[in-house]
Structure formats: C-alpha cells, structure tokens
Amino acid sequence: MSSDESTAGGPDLGERPAASGERADLLEALAKQRHFLRFPARDLTDEQARLRTTAGELCLGGLIKHVTEVERGWGDFILHGPSVMPDFTAMTEADWARRQDGFRLLPGETLAGVLADYAEVARRTDELVATLPDLDASWPLPKSPWNEPGTRWSARRVLLHIVAETAQHAGHADIIRESLDGAKSMG
C-alpha cells in the first residue's frame, strides 16, 4: 500500500464526474461518507481487518465489503429495477447464511482487494449520479419484510439511501477501529 493509500484508508476513489446543483451535492455527500468509511481501515493488516472488536459480528474488512455489495446492488436497481435484487421473503436459511458472508473478510480476501472493489463501485455510482437522465425515475422496491408492498423509490431516493447506509456504517467502522487499537477518525 502506498503512503497515500494508507493515510486515506485505501486507494483514492478518483475524480468525481462533473456535475452541478443537486447532483454535485449528492456526489459530495457520497465522497465524504465514503472517506469516513475507508479512513478507519488505514494502516491495517488483513488480519486486523478481519478482527471483531466489539460484541457484534462486524469487522472493518467485512463492513467495507458489505457497503460495496449494497451500493452495487442499489446501482443495479437504479438501472434495471427490482428484478436484479433478491426476493427477501423467499430466502432460505442457507441464503441468509451466505448473505452473512458479505459482512466478513473471508480467507483469501484482502483488505486491499475489498478497498479496490469499493473504489470501482464508487466510480460506477458517481457516473450514474452524473449521467442519469432523470433522478425522478422510479421502480417498485423488491419484496422484503421491511419494504411495504407497492412502495416505489426514485433514483434520487436510492442515492440518498446509499449515502445514509454509508454514513451509518462509517460510524460502525470508527467504533470498530477505536476498539481495535484506539485510533480515531476525528478528535
């Protein structure tokens, strides 16, 4: 990892596409929350990124992997609708167990690899923000116990959800890192 990468918590996510107004605001919010998610991973080994440091199941590598999968899935939803997402009401115990692997840095996976995958997904989402013809275009949400049947989300609402999901997990990442070795993101 280069010194720039270790300081920032992974590879640079690159330049954001040119945008103005609401789209520029969305890109800025995404960039800020992504930084706060990645920063706690700075200077960690793969072994440290796998460690659970709290009573919960989360580790830093798995958390970044999860946010990457979520952002990728919602980007696919923006483009193709609910058919690209699982029917959560029909998932088996085995499906749920496989889904839990998305919260873990598994053997053979590396923190650098997870961060690179996150950077790729972030670039794709940023391009969507900048180029989507209509942020009001909407799809019905996929079937799940937490979605009310018939609810539709616009591309805008999905992007706001990605910002919120990233921010929530950035807070988790900060707690996990502080529990690991006392390092803080702020303060």
Disulfide bonds with the S-S distance in Angstrom:
none
